[in-house]
């Protein structure tokens, strides 16, 4: 009996101990409540009846009383963290709640002043990041990346003097980087990428972090200069891509630097030589800047380099750089870098190469045999390459992620590829497959008579074809050409024709001071082998005859024509004086030719004819928005407008769109607004540096053969250098932003484009002109004042065009007027960005059944 009592006395505490640790106000209780309230059941990972220090991801102190480490990454935790749970773990040093669905933190969370490591990444936490983070004075690593935090990064970071790792990337933080960050002198790694940060870096940023090895500021709107980083002595990885930094890239390189991504900024200058500061580089991306001069002469010194991207810069035309010594190279992108000559055979020695992109250059000759063991992507499109595509490459294509050989003069046997693949990746190539014999011809031996019959039939067919061709030549050329077709004078045939050439319109006289018309080349970007000259432009436009004149706009006259090869174009003569040299103007035009977007009118080529810069555009089939809204015939022109197709002569006269056309629906007008907004958003946010249009108006919005909107005339002001008058660069009457009317007028900015877009949006919804229209008896003298007055009075419905009022949701139309109201705010700072405008318009997109 006595032994039984003492036995129970010894065993009972063992049973009671596991429940004691989960009593209220103990770490076991706080953690179990946390898991239970966050949706974790005992069956998932934890036996709540077992001692809490034995649970998965929990580590306790030596007395098994306090939780020191809590790891619950990817446990499916969902919802807000409740109070009086983990916020009460007074000895907690490391907390990892990453990869869950947490969307709020508790109020007692900031009392965890013993924390050294905090990881809340990949959750859904939103709102401001509290300044109470300064309570975590012992923190060494902070990771709140991939959440929805917004507002300003708190200044209280300056209290985190022990912080070594800071990851705030992929959130929505705004405004500038706080000075408080400079107090974190122990930082080794900083990642602020993919936020909405703007402004400049704090003074002393580069020298504030003597131990910093990794800095990532990518994909923000931060501006500054190369000197901001010159004092970083220990840096090994620098990524500042997708910002607005300027200056020289060469000063950024240190002996310690291994990774440098400086792409999509505004860096300028030459990089023709590398020095010892570059020798440690493994990853180098300088793409989409404004670098000029020659590409590296001594690139072979970068022996450790694995990734090289120099695409989309403004280098001088030059030969392919020597890269055969870069034996570790895995990624090579030299697209749109003005390369000429052949691709060197030595490229085959790069056995680790996985990606090769040399598209958009002037390369010629054959594609060399490549090492294909690791090759997963190849793009040689848009060059002058000839010959057969190597069979070893063709055989590897089915296992590649990406390939493109289009817009060259290559040959291949196309039988192995689908029609879609041939169009997408081999456009312009020649099929070299042998013609397959009909197997039925071999079933029996053909008689001699049959062979003679076949020969006779072929001979007679050839004779008839020859006669038909002669008849066509004799009589086909006599028909009277339609208006808009080239007259029957071929200046190419008249080899002796000489200049200078003078042409006149109602508003201007322009001169092409060239000696021989057939000696002045015309560059067509996607058909570089076409031998087109200024004489072809003369022929295409009937010697720039008034009958082919589409418009006489502020940049100069525009003519319609057909170039050799059946290329239907609009030829814009930029008559105003340019301060750029011929080479500089050609470089700007080639740069504009590379800018592609579904809602931009593409520049297809150019010609430098004496002092004249001639831009050649793709022909737009359905006129411009101004003529469409005003219900004008295609043949009627405005002096401030050039339409890429404003008239077509039919048997019954000139076409008129009429009010029953597609323009008379809300869906169509919304589609025009959204497409135009996307074009401007691309110019402002998708180009580096951002491109300001300067003259957005209804007559600069064109409609292609599918009635998709296309914005024209982007970037032309740069072709003139400093040679344009202010009245030309600053917009058109009715579209002028208020800031341009001030005595000390600012330079055009993206926000001035936003204002002009707002006017176009008003035109689309009201159907009225920006000035000199009937504003329903009101005293307002312009469209903006009239519509803004109605919107302020909540009477926007009075402004809606009666033609579209019954074709869709009036509520959506009124919302669109409010978007225009925001765009036309007097202060530029009050106007939204074009990215925001795109989002607002998408929110009111008509449904399919509207």
VOGU-3710 file (C-alpha; in Angstrom, 3 decimals, decimal comma):
1> xxxxxxxxxx> 0,000/0,000/0,000  2,844/2,364/0,908  4,739/1,524/-2,232  1,620/2,248/-4,337  1,238/5,677/-2,820  4,855/6,643/-3,438  4,627/5,253/-6,943  1,695/7,539/-7,762  3,466/10,417/-6,069  6,451/9,970/-8,406
11> xxxxxxxxxx> 4,479/9,474/-11,626  1,756/12,130/-11,220  4,033/15,169/-11,771  5,100/13,738/-15,134  1,485/13,831/-16,312  0,793/17,208/-14,790  3,915/18,859/-16,220  2,701/18,789/-19,854  -0,502/20,532/-18,949  1,202/22,978/-16,601
21> xxxxxxxxxx> 3,146/24,567/-19,463  -0,103/25,359/-21,306  -1,813/27,054/-18,422  -2,821/30,712/-18,927  -0,040/33,318/-19,029  2,575/30,812/-20,111  4,396/30,670/-23,439  2,794/27,298/-24,138  -0,669/28,791/-23,750  0,110/31,838/-25,923
31> xxxxxxxxxx> 1,521/29,708/-28,740  -1,292/27,137/-28,650  -3,885/29,941/-28,743  -2,030/31,498/-31,663  -2,120/28,304/-33,715  -5,714/27,462/-32,840  -7,022/30,950/-33,686  -5,008/31,038/-36,916  -6,660/27,854/-38,168  -4,054/25,201/-37,335
41> xxxxxxxxxx> -5,512/22,005/-35,912  -3,721/19,522/-33,693  -3,823/16,953/-36,470  -1,839/19,180/-38,873  1,509/19,416/-37,161  1,112/19,791/-33,453  0,032/17,511/-30,621  -1,334/20,162/-28,295  -1,354/17,669/-25,437  2,405/17,178/-25,726
51> xxxxxxxxxx> 4,926/19,550/-24,120  4,967/22,712/-26,270  8,757/22,774/-26,484  8,542/19,523/-28,464  6,282/21,008/-31,126  7,582/21,359/-34,671  9,336/24,684/-35,300  9,534/25,668/-31,609  12,778/25,973/-29,664  12,814/26,849/-25,990
61> xxxxxxxxxx> 15,338/28,020/-23,433  17,266/25,555/-21,266  14,487/25,467/-18,676  11,773/24,734/-21,274  9,815/27,731/-20,000  10,138/30,325/-22,753  9,968/30,103/-26,536  13,194/31,432/-28,118  12,527/30,502/-31,778  9,162/30,141/-33,540
71> xxxxxxxxxx> 9,146/28,946/-37,163  5,719/28,548/-38,825  6,519/29,182/-42,476  4,004/27,847/-44,996  1,626/26,478/-42,355  -1,543/27,913/-43,931  -1,979/30,544/-41,199  -4,818/32,823/-42,228  -6,330/36,077/-40,988  -5,128/38,726/-38,523
81> xxxxxxxxxx> -2,790/37,677/-35,711  -4,857/37,984/-32,520  -3,734/39,927/-29,447  -2,437/38,095/-26,377  -0,801/35,336/-28,400  2,713/35,563/-29,851  2,923/39,216/-28,800  3,348/37,920/-25,238  6,406/35,748/-25,942  8,718/37,931/-23,866
91> xxxxxxxxxx> 11,950/36,032/-24,640  11,352/35,444/-28,374  14,491/36,039/-30,462  13,553/34,637/-33,887  10,109/34,646/-35,571  9,390/33,259/-39,047  5,760/33,460/-40,239  6,556/33,683/-43,972  4,506/32,153/-46,794  1,114/32,355/-45,107
101> xxxxxxxxxx> -2,051/34,438/-45,533  -1,695/36,794/-42,577  -3,164/40,230/-43,245  -2,765/42,164/-39,968  -0,458/42,349/-36,935  -1,629/42,599/-33,303  -1,198/45,723/-31,195  1,087/43,917/-28,713  3,360/42,687/-31,517  5,711/45,658/-31,033
111> xxxxxxxxxx> 6,529/44,635/-27,441  8,770/41,791/-28,692  11,875/43,811/-27,844  14,173/40,769/-27,678  13,696/39,908/-31,374  16,827/39,485/-33,461  15,302/37,937/-36,596  11,843/38,725/-38,016  10,474/37,234/-41,252  6,916/38,131/-42,316
121> xxxxxxxxxx> 7,528/37,819/-46,062  4,999/36,478/-48,586  1,861/37,344/-46,644  -0,958/39,793/-47,296  -0,273/42,392/-44,606  -1,425/45,872/-45,623  -1,414/49,407/-44,254  1,452/51,461/-42,858  4,508/49,781/-41,377  4,367/51,120/-37,817
131> xxxxxxxxxx> 7,096/53,378/-36,463  6,992/51,094/-33,405  9,529/48,979/-35,282  12,037/51,165/-33,419  11,252/49,045/-30,336  13,158/46,152/-31,902  16,532/47,555/-30,853  18,293/44,172/-31,059  16,977/43,271/-34,510  19,605/41,930/-36,928
141> xxxxxxxxxx> 17,404/40,742/-39,814  14,061/42,228/-40,951  12,157/40,723/-43,905  8,643/41,996/-44,671  8,954/41,582/-48,459  6,084/40,538/-50,739  3,271/42,109/-48,717  1,013/45,118/-49,267  2,599/47,642/-46,905  2,142/51,249/-48,072
151> xxxxxxxxxx> 2,953/54,786/-47,007  6,431/55,966/-46,088  9,198/53,757/-44,766  9,362/54,809/-41,082  12,164/57,102/-39,910  12,310/54,981/-36,740  14,577/52,547/-38,563  17,461/54,620/-37,205  16,976/52,809/-33,866  17,916/49,462/-35,416
161> xxxxxxxxxx> 21,649/49,945/-34,966  22,350/46,180/-35,089  20,392/45,565/-38,301  22,387/43,645/-40,915  19,689/42,536/-43,388  16,739/44,704/-44,521  14,208/43,386/-47,050  11,233/45,665/-47,788  10,902/44,726/-51,463  7,672/44,016/-53,373
171> xxxxxxxxxx> 5,423/46,254/-51,318  3,770/49,604/-52,061  5,982/51,937/-50,057  5,885/55,493/-51,365  7,698/58,800/-51,111  11,455/58,971/-50,653  13,889/56,802/-48,722  14,017/58,204/-45,148  17,180/59,660/-43,643  16,594/57,376/-40,676
181> xxxxxxxxxx> 17,880/54,471/-42,743  21,363/56,006/-42,624  21,471/55,200/-38,904  21,626/51,472/-39,666  25,398/51,458/-40,127  25,725/47,688/-39,699  23,702/46,867/-42,788  25,205/44,265/-45,102  22,173/43,835/-47,402  19,398/46,277/-48,413
191> xxxxxxxxxx> 16,495/45,387/-50,744  13,908/48,105/-51,420  13,047/46,954/-54,951  9,599/46,883/-56,560  7,979/49,633/-54,540  6,774/53,108/-55,511  9,657/55,043/-54,020  10,601/58,329/-55,637  12,697/61,400/-54,978  16,446/61,374/-54,500
201> xxxxxxxxxx> 18,639/59,354/-52,166  19,437/60,965/-48,791  22,708/62,896/-48,667  25,528/60,647/-47,552  23,748/57,473/-48,631  26,823/55,942/-50,257  29,127/56,426/-47,272  26,590/55,523/-44,549  27,021/51,757/-44,864  30,702/50,764/-44,713
211> xxxxxxxxxx> 29,841/47,034/-44,590  27,188/47,019/-47,324  27,647/44,202/-49,859  24,227/44,007/-51,549  21,978/46,910/-52,589  18,767/46,487/-54,613  16,698/49,586/-55,464  15,268/48,203/-58,724  11,882/49,118/-60,194  11,173/52,359/-58,357
221> xxxxxxxxxx> 11,221/55,998/-59,501  14,291/57,130/-57,597  16,493/59,710/-59,276  20,101/60,630/-58,642  23,581/60,376/-60,087  26,435/57,921/-60,247  28,145/59,814/-57,420  25,472/58,573/-54,980  27,236/55,202/-54,951  30,890/56,200/-55,283
231> xxxxxxxxxx> 31,734/55,713/-51,590  30,467/52,136/-51,302  33,748/50,386/-50,642  32,475/46,846/-49,951  29,674/46,544/-52,500  29,561/43,246/-54,407  25,996/43,314/-55,812  24,359/46,525/-57,086  20,906/46,559/-58,734  19,437/50,004/-59,423
241> xxxxxxxxxx> 17,584/49,067/-62,616  14,315/50,705/-63,613  14,948/54,081/-61,990  16,042/57,522/-63,181  19,744/57,654/-62,344  22,063/59,668/-64,559  25,777/60,176/-65,077  28,614/57,874/-66,082  28,426/54,140/-65,431  32,195/53,744/-65,259
251> xxxxxxxxxx> 32,484/55,437/-61,858  30,138/52,863/-60,313  32,485/49,928/-60,664  34,618/48,770/-57,737  37,088/45,921/-57,483  34,640/44,091/-55,220  31,670/44,352/-57,606  30,418/41,020/-58,963  26,815/41,820/-59,941  25,871/45,126/-61,603
261> xxxxxxxxxx> 22,393/45,763/-63,001  22,169/49,400/-64,085  19,566/48,839/-66,797  16,586/51,068/-67,613  18,092/54,302/-66,350  19,496/57,423/-68,013  23,216/56,730/-67,834  25,242/58,302/-70,601  28,780/58,411/-71,907  31,190/55,902/-73,414
271> xxxxxxxxxx> 32,223/52,458/-72,190  34,880/51,721/-74,790  37,434/50,479/-72,244  37,244/48,388/-69,080  39,777/48,553/-66,262  40,710/46,423/-63,282  37,614/47,544/-61,337  35,525/45,417/-63,708  37,510/42,197/-63,446  35,374/40,587/-60,713
281> xxxxxxxxxx> 32,128/41,012/-62,666  29,963/37,931/-63,083  26,712/39,686/-64,056  26,576/42,946/-66,057  23,397/44,590/-67,403  23,652/48,080/-68,918  20,647/47,738/-71,239  18,139/50,503/-72,006  20,317/53,483/-71,159  21,730/56,248/-73,359
291> xxxxxxxxxx> 25,277/54,935/-73,762  27,130/56,066/-76,864  30,500/55,607/-78,523  32,022/52,199/-79,209  31,300/48,959/-77,371  34,136/47,661/-75,153  37,375/47,167/-77,017  38,859/44,887/-74,327  35,761/42,959/-73,294  37,809/39,744/-73,237
301> xxxxxxxxxx> 39,387/40,808/-69,941  36,153/40,028/-68,086  37,037/36,367/-67,693  34,478/35,642/-64,939  31,507/37,141/-66,799  28,444/34,875/-67,135  25,707/37,395/-67,982  26,157/40,351/-70,376  23,322/42,630/-71,560  24,061/45,853/-73,478
311> xxxxxxxxxx> 20,787/45,990/-75,440  18,925/49,137/-76,487  21,658/51,736/-76,248  22,934/54,255/-78,788  26,375/52,925/-79,618  28,185/53,845/-82,798  27,842/51,366/-85,622  30,602/48,837/-85,190  31,685/45,243/-85,565  30,670/42,435/-83,234
321> xxxxxxxxxx> 32,838/42,653/-80,069  35,426/39,961/-79,358  33,896/37,572/-76,875  35,690/34,281/-77,551  37,684/34,550/-74,319  34,528/34,855/-72,196  34,411/31,099/-71,769  32,028/31,260/-68,794  29,409/33,328/-70,643  25,855/31,928/-70,317
331> xxxxxxxxxx> 23,705/34,909/-71,365  24,522/37,377/-74,151  22,151/40,153/-75,273  23,493/42,682/-77,780  20,149/43,459/-79,421  19,630/46,934/-80,892  23,232/48,013/-80,330  24,003/49,072/-83,924  26,226/46,082/-84,691  27,278/45,396/-88,280
341> xxxxxxxxxx> 29,351/42,825/-90,098  29,267/39,072/-89,454  28,601/37,144/-86,272  32,103/35,818/-85,477  32,672/32,097/-85,784  34,465/32,151/-82,432  31,081/32,432/-80,743  30,848/28,661/-81,185  33,535/28,335/-78,487  31,123/29,545/-75,810
351> xxxxxxxxxx> 30,060/26,090/-74,686  28,012/27,313/-71,689  25,926/29,800/-73,697  22,195/29,373/-72,978  20,763/32,641/-74,375  21,858/34,612/-77,441  19,995/37,745/-78,566  21,525/39,905/-81,320  18,233/41,068/-82,858  17,612/44,513/-84,338
361> xxxxxxxxxx> 21,106/45,136/-85,680  22,773/45,306/-89,103  24,525/41,958/-88,961  25,252/40,198/-92,243  26,654/36,910/-93,466  25,731/33,436/-92,246  24,688/32,254/-88,810  27,724/30,376/-87,469  27,471/26,918/-85,962  26,788/27,348/-82,236
371> xxxxxxxxxx> 27,413/25,173/-79,244  23,873/23,974/-78,637  24,374/21,809/-75,571  22,964/24,455/-73,209  21,226/26,761/-75,705  17,585/27,473/-74,734  16,938/30,843/-76,428  18,170/32,457/-79,650  16,981/35,654/-81,372  18,731/36,912/-84,502
381> xxxxxxxxxx> 15,685/38,665/-85,995  15,810/42,032/-87,723  19,259/41,757/-89,320  20,669/41,197/-92,827  21,674/37,569/-92,288  21,685/35,206/-95,264  22,158/31,514/-96,063  20,908/28,344/-94,447  20,117/28,191/-90,748  22,544/25,554/-89,389
391> xxxxxxxxxx> 20,890/22,146/-89,133  22,242/21,613/-85,613  20,293/24,689/-84,437  17,097/23,675/-86,266  17,199/20,234/-84,680  17,490/21,806/-81,212  14,558/24,237/-81,640  11,797/21,893/-80,351  13,555/21,863/-76,981  14,159/25,609/-76,820
401> xxxxxxxxxx> 12,146/28,096/-74,785  12,363/30,902/-77,355  13,691/31,416/-80,883  13,265/34,004/-83,640  14,929/34,216/-87,067  12,420/36,622/-88,674  13,184/39,630/-90,880  16,385/38,330/-92,404  17,120/36,648/-95,737  17,605/33,150/-94,367
411> xxxxxxxxxx> 16,594/29,823/-95,856  15,396/26,635/-94,216  13,346/23,566/-94,954  10,051/24,596/-93,365  8,246/21,271/-93,487  8,961/20,531/-89,835  7,271/23,674/-88,493  3,633/24,705/-88,145  2,333/27,721/-90,113  2,018/29,641/-86,840
421> xxxxxxxxxx> 5,669/29,007/-85,972  6,799/30,004/-89,445  4,961/33,341/-89,193  6,069/34,009/-85,626  9,696/32,930/-85,815  10,762/32,679/-89,485  8,885/35,552/-91,137  10,650/36,583/-94,349  12,658/33,369/-94,667  12,785/31,240/-97,833
431> xxxxxxxxxx> 11,665/27,617/-97,964  14,523/25,488/-99,283  12,755/22,119/-99,120  13,142/20,063/-102,334  9,873/19,666/-104,267  8,562/16,210/-103,452  7,792/13,995/-106,432  4,281/12,557/-106,749  4,661/8,857/-105,803  1,917/7,811/-108,248
441> xxxxxxxxxx> 4,213/8,770/-111,126  6,470/5,877/-110,213  3,801/3,172/-110,227  4,212/2,560/-113,936  6,642/3,613/-116,563  5,457/6,630/-118,543  5,175/6,226/-122,306  7,200/8,368/-124,664  3,924/9,830/-125,984  2,898/10,866/-122,463
451> xxxxxxxxxx> 6,211/12,600/-121,982  5,838/14,514/-125,252  2,319/15,600/-124,288  3,566/16,889/-120,977  6,421/18,814/-122,599  4,037/20,327/-125,170  1,608/21,414/-122,453  4,351/23,086/-120,463  5,669/24,890/-123,562  2,227/26,194/-124,553
461> xxxxxxxxxx> 1,536/27,364/-120,989  4,771/29,311/-120,925  3,929/30,959/-124,270  0,486/32,058/-123,060  1,988/33,490/-119,866  4,536/35,455/-121,889  1,881/36,889/-124,223  -0,309/37,827/-121,272  2,553/39,646/-119,606  3,282/41,619/-122,775
471> xxxxxxxxxx> -0,369/42,651/-123,106  -0,429/43,799/-119,474  2,703/45,885/-119,954  1,324/47,423/-123,161  -2,147/48,335/-121,917  -2,094/48,081/-118,150  0,046/51,193/-117,745  -2,373/53,360/-119,722  -5,129/53,417/-117,150  -5,609/56,691/-115,361
481> xxxxxxxxxx> -4,182/56,449/-111,861  -6,440/57,021/-108,901  -5,884/59,980/-106,646  -3,299/58,915/-104,096  -1,491/56,490/-106,415  1,894/57,467/-107,712  1,878/59,104/-111,135  3,499/57,201/-113,949  6,860/58,891/-113,704  9,629/56,688/-112,374
491> xxxxxxxxxx> 12,499/58,768/-111,130  14,469/55,612/-110,499  14,609/55,043/-114,231  15,890/58,577/-114,790  19,314/57,949/-113,315  20,550/61,416/-114,253  17,915/63,374/-112,282  19,658/65,877/-110,049  18,749/68,370/-107,401  18,248/70,407/-105,415
501> xxxxxxxxxx> 14,504/69,695/-105,321  11,937/72,261/-104,221  8,342/71,520/-103,207  5,489/73,732/-102,109  2,308/73,403/-100,030  -0,211/76,026/-98,958  1,784/76,832/-95,824  5,406/76,101/-96,605  8,089/75,609/-99,210  10,709/72,978/-98,501
511> xxxxxxxxxx> 13,901/72,047/-100,290  15,784/68,744/-100,461  19,313/69,826/-101,265  20,651/66,596/-102,790  22,679/66,235/-105,975  21,522/62,802/-107,171  18,144/61,460/-106,045  19,188/57,841/-106,483  22,307/58,349/-104,336  20,381/59,229/-101,145
521> xxxxxxxxxx> 19,382/56,033/-99,296  16,057/55,408/-97,583  16,277/53,164/-94,513  13,394/50,712/-94,011  13,981/49,040/-90,641  12,368/45,664/-91,247  13,467/45,315/-94,886  17,088/46,453/-94,778  18,052/44,753/-98,045  15,571/46,753/-100,123
531> xxxxxxxxxx> 17,587/49,192/-102,216  15,303/52,209/-101,787  16,453/55,772/-102,414  15,088/59,300/-102,433  14,153/58,771/-106,084  11,712/56,072/-104,901  10,141/58,624/-102,543  9,762/60,999/-105,476  8,104/58,266/-107,510  5,899/57,068/-104,623
541> xxxxxxxxxx> 4,541/60,550/-103,964  4,394/61,693/-107,604  7,234/64,101/-106,968  5,582/65,152/-103,679  2,581/66,291/-105,654  -0,316/68,086/-103,934  -2,595/65,240/-105,028  -0,746/62,930/-102,612  -0,682/65,472/-99,776  -2,539/64,123/-96,749
551> xxxxxxxxxx> -2,015/67,097/-94,474  0,148/70,098/-93,760  0,699/69,874/-90,026  2,854/71,774/-87,562  5,837/69,442/-88,008  5,561/69,572/-91,795  3,634/68,138/-94,767  2,633/64,473/-94,964  2,246/62,547/-98,213  0,790/59,187/-99,061
561> xxxxxxxxxx> 2,667/56,714/-101,238  3,600/53,154/-102,205  7,271/52,205/-101,947  8,835/49,310/-103,909  7,730/45,996/-102,474  4,152/47,266/-102,063  4,877/49,101/-98,796  1,999/51,504/-98,128  3,356/54,478/-96,201  2,772/58,008/-94,980
571> xxxxxxxxxx> 5,813/60,200/-95,627  6,263/63,066/-93,143  8,748/65,783/-94,064  10,082/67,468/-90,910  10,596/70,890/-92,436  11,630/72,865/-89,338  15,355/73,396/-88,891  17,241/70,823/-86,798  20,306/71,491/-84,665  21,338/67,829/-84,872
581> xxxxxxxxxx> 23,924/66,517/-87,293  22,863/63,978/-89,901  24,342/61,159/-87,813  22,633/62,365/-84,619  19,276/62,745/-86,391  19,614/59,266/-87,918  20,391/57,839/-84,475  17,286/59,478/-82,988  15,099/58,188/-85,825  16,500/54,668/-85,480
591> xxxxxxxxxx> 15,816/54,854/-81,751  12,199/55,877/-82,453  11,922/52,991/-84,911  12,665/50,551/-82,111  9,759/51,767/-79,996  6,923/49,315/-80,574  3,512/49,171/-78,946  0,115/48,018/-80,262  -1,278/51,518/-79,740  1,527/53,509/-81,370
601> xxxxxxxxxx> 1,839/54,319/-85,089  5,126/52,574/-85,931  7,953/54,467/-87,602  9,022/52,117/-90,392  11,945/54,078/-91,819  13,557/57,398/-92,578  15,586/59,385/-95,088  18,155/62,149/-94,552  17,843/64,270/-97,713  20,158/67,244/-97,386
611> xxxxxxxxxx> 18,877/69,301/-94,467  15,506/67,541/-94,522  14,676/64,725/-92,134  11,926/62,550/-93,573  10,051/60,123/-91,317  8,240/57,183/-92,935  5,268/55,726/-91,077  3,075/52,693/-91,488  -0,115/53,628/-93,289  -3,266/53,776/-91,131
621> xxxxxxxxxx> -6,411/52,706/-92,941  -9,189/54,448/-91,042  -8,208/58,056/-90,621  -7,834/60,014/-87,410  -10,049/60,560/-84,411  -10,682/64,249/-85,076  -12,224/63,624/-88,489  -14,152/60,663/-87,143  -15,689/62,596/-84,232  -16,549/65,588/-86,382
631> xxxxxxxxxx> -18,150/63,312/-88,998  -15,947/64,708/-91,768  -15,411/63,013/-95,120  -12,121/61,181/-95,375  -10,963/63,710/-97,963  -11,363/66,788/-95,762  -8,157/67,923/-94,086  -7,297/70,290/-91,300  -4,082/72,276/-91,462  -3,029/71,063/-88,014
641> xxxxxxxxxx> -3,665/67,438/-88,886  -2,153/64,650/-90,924  -4,305/61,621/-91,513  -2,699/58,445/-92,631  -5,832/57,588/-94,507  -8,351/60,377/-94,663  -9,764/59,703/-98,084  -10,526/56,965/-100,538  -11,951/57,611/-103,978  -14,752/55,245/-104,880
651> xxxxxxxxxx> -16,974/55,073/-107,963  -19,582/57,111/-106,125  -17,169/59,745/-104,828  -15,535/60,312/-101,477  -16,468/58,065/-98,562  -17,993/59,510/-95,445  -17,942/57,557/-92,217  -21,333/58,883/-91,174  -22,855/58,924/-87,708  -23,992/55,309/-88,023
661> xxxxxxxxxx> -20,394/54,084/-88,073  -18,539/52,481/-85,185  -17,825/55,843/-83,549  -21,472/56,142/-82,480  -21,183/53,661/-79,585  -19,894/54,028/-76,045  -17,958/50,733/-76,323  -15,995/52,032/-79,323  -15,173/55,382/-77,742  -14,077/53,702/-74,517
671> xxxxxxxxxx> -11,835/51,405/-76,572  -10,244/54,476/-78,211  -9,709/56,144/-74,821  -8,182/53,050/-73,232  -5,886/52,338/-76,193  -4,641/55,937/-76,284  -4,076/55,875/-72,518  -2,077/52,666/-72,850  0,097/54,254/-75,534  0,891/57,230/-73,311
681> xxxxxxxxxx> 1,450/55,016/-70,270  3,971/53,038/-72,320  5,801/56,214/-73,376  5,858/57,549/-69,806  6,510/54,372/-67,851  7,714/51,765/-70,331  10,439/53,784/-72,053  13,742/54,670/-70,477  14,107/57,578/-70,283  10,379/58,387/-70,179
691> xxxxxxxxxx> 9,189/59,933/-73,434  6,954/63,007/-73,390  4,667/63,288/-76,410  4,170/67,093/-76,180  1,216/67,302/-78,578  -1,510/64,793/-77,700  -4,748/65,672/-79,495  -7,592/64,009/-81,367  -5,867/64,462/-84,710  -2,792/62,570/-83,467
701> xxxxxxxxxx> -4,856/59,467/-82,683  -5,240/57,184/-85,720  -7,260/54,092/-86,424  -5,713/51,077/-88,126  -7,453/48,558/-90,344  -8,964/46,872/-87,247  -10,137/50,236/-85,843  -7,579/50,005/-83,048  -6,312/53,415/-81,851  -2,701/54,337/-82,634
711> xxxxxxxxxx> -0,966/57,436/-81,257  1,378/59,195/-83,680  4,182/61,796/-83,671  5,819/60,559/-80,454  9,442/61,577/-80,017  9,667/63,800/-83,087  10,677/66,859/-81,083  14,005/65,170/-80,261  14,815/64,830/-83,967  14,900/68,630/-84,215
721> xxxxxxxxxx> 17,305/69,042/-81,298  16,902/72,616/-80,044  15,594/73,850/-83,361  11,857/73,919/-82,648  9,912/77,007/-81,672  8,043/76,881/-78,357  4,648/77,207/-80,055  5,392/73,942/-81,884  6,758/71,941/-78,942  4,186/73,014/-76,378
731> xxxxxxxxxx> 0,956/71,756/-77,871  -2,047/72,959/-79,852  -4,860/75,456/-79,135  -7,498/73,939/-76,879  -5,005/71,414/-75,504  -2,531/73,746/-73,780  -2,066/72,916/-70,071  -2,516/75,930/-67,767  1,137/75,876/-66,700  2,183/76,681/-70,291
741> xxxxxxxxxx> 0,309/79,973/-70,086  2,366/81,218/-67,130  5,076/83,865/-67,712  7,758/81,472/-66,431  6,497/78,420/-68,206  7,829/74,989/-67,243  9,189/72,486/-69,706  6,760/69,797/-70,868  6,401/66,914/-68,403  4,417/63,659/-68,417
751> xxxxxxxxxx> 1,712/65,543/-66,504  1,288/67,977/-69,424  0,568/64,940/-71,631  -1,984/63,820/-69,023  -3,783/67,168/-69,370  -3,944/66,834/-73,162  -5,263/63,289/-72,824  -8,010/64,618/-70,547  -9,086/66,988/-73,339  -9,197/64,101/-75,832
761> xxxxxxxxxx> -11,259/62,100/-73,328  -13,730/64,992/-73,086  -13,923/65,067/-76,899  -14,681/61,348/-77,016  -17,533/61,592/-74,528  -19,050/64,896/-75,661  -18,341/64,723/-79,401  -17,390/68,402/-79,279  -14,257/70,248/-80,376  -11,882/71,617/-77,700
771> xxxxxxxxxx> -12,524/75,218/-78,827  -14,949/77,088/-81,059  -17,915/74,777/-80,589  -21,453/75,170/-79,268  -21,363/74,342/-75,570  -25,155/74,245/-75,204  -25,638/77,958/-74,676  -23,138/78,213/-71,851  -20,729/81,126/-71,618  -17,697/78,853/-71,556
781> xxxxxxxxxx> -15,387/79,363/-74,502  -13,640/76,029/-74,393  -14,511/72,385/-73,821  -12,468/71,919/-70,644  -14,091/74,813/-68,780  -17,586/73,675/-69,841  -17,211/70,016/-68,843  -15,374/70,742/-65,581  -18,146/73,160/-64,611  -20,805/70,496/-65,235
791> xxxxxxxxxx> -18,868/67,804/-63,342  -18,458/70,120/-60,342  -22,236/70,634/-60,324  -22,780/66,869/-60,623  -24,436/67,478/-64,010  -22,002/65,541/-66,171  -24,808/63,738/-68,008  -25,610/67,014/-69,836  -22,250/66,834/-71,606  -22,621/63,315/-73,031
801> xxxxxxxxxx> -22,838/63,102/-76,827  -26,460/62,223/-77,770  -25,089/59,805/-80,388  -23,764/57,457/-77,685  -26,087/58,237/-74,796  -28,311/55,212/-75,382  -25,528/52,810/-76,399  -24,124/52,004/-72,969  -24,044/52,763/-69,276  -24,532/56,470/-68,624
811> xxxxxxxxxx> -22,936/55,936/-65,223  -19,752/54,714/-66,923  -19,757/57,745/-69,213  -20,087/60,098/-66,243  -17,234/58,265/-64,502  -15,148/58,773/-67,637  -15,893/62,509/-67,460  -14,636/62,477/-63,858  -11,421/60,812/-65,037  -11,060/63,626/-67,583
821> xxxxxxxxxx> -11,734/66,094/-64,760  -8,793/64,634/-62,793  -6,550/64,754/-65,859  -7,299/68,426/-66,535  -6,578/69,684/-63,022  -4,913/73,103/-62,999  -1,962/71,908/-60,918  0,160/69,174/-62,562  0,736/67,536/-59,170  -3,020/66,944/-58,852
831> xxxxxxxxxx> -3,212/64,997/-62,109  -2,941/61,179/-62,071  -0,198/59,324/-63,905  -1,107/57,617/-67,169  -0,677/54,233/-65,483  -3,353/55,283/-63,000  -5,564/56,545/-65,836  -5,327/53,144/-67,548  -6,446/51,490/-64,325  -9,362/53,897/-63,901
841> xxxxxxxxxx> -10,546/53,338/-67,470  -10,299/49,570/-67,113  -12,539/49,808/-64,043  -15,344/51,225/-66,215  -14,795/49,014/-69,266  -18,157/48,150/-70,868  -19,214/44,541/-70,514  -19,538/42,297/-73,543  -23,291/42,665/-73,773  -23,221/46,474/-73,651
//
